[in-house]
Amino acid sequence: MISIRIAAPVVACLAVLSVAPAQAQQTTMSFFVTSVGSGKGADLGGIAGADAHCQNLAKAAGAGAKTWHAYLSTQGAGAVNARDRIGRGPWTNAKGIVVAKDVAELHGTNNLTKQTALTEKGDVNNGRGDTPNKHDILTGSQPDGTAFSGDKDMTCKNYTSSTQGSVMLGHADRIGLTDDAVAKSWNSSHPSRGAEGGCSQADLKSTGGDGLLYCFATN
């Protein structure tokens, strides 16, 4: 038997080569669906907490050099529109596929589907027909990416409550109970609901969610 020894530096180089493509892929990523939620329903620690969640997941995936914001609108005094806080685009997923070239296309005819709305790990997020279904994504937004006006809570008290209120949800897989535009909306399909009101982790899971977010790189 012939034994071949490979020097340690060569082994190290081979290891680097084996992971380089994946790392390069992640560094170009500028959009993802979070693979996990906060674990506290729609209580994300406010919009700043949601941004931090996006940033931490991006960092773990090798894309932490960018600034990441959650696609969320707020309500009340100083209300923020989700569309105004995600940069200009274009945005690509973990596989390098462009999901939208700019804000107008994102809120028009975009390329968001179950196959392109990937997590930061490059995985397909469970949708309708999968177990468990996790296609509900927190947005608190109207179809054009703007905030809701009026007194009805559509943001679970600006993402600080897991007990009171409700939050607007989108369908990441673009599939709903019917075949109309609302059921297929990626960002404004239906408000959360449940036995506890609509903001708890149990409430979000009961309608096909897990407290997940859309995250966009702003630079």
Buried (B, 14 or more C-beta within 10 A) or exposed (E): EEEEEEEEEEEEEEEEEEEEEEEEBBBEBBBBBBBBBBEBBBBBBBBEBBBBBBBBBBBEBBBBEBBBBBBBBBBEEEBBBBBEBBBEBBBBBBEEBBBBBBBEBBBEEBBBBBEBBBBBEBEBBBBBEBEEBBBBBBBBBBBBBBBBEEEEBBBBBBBBBBBBBBBBBBBBBBBBEEEEEEBBBBBBBBBBBBEBBBBBBEBBBBBBBBBBBBBBBEE
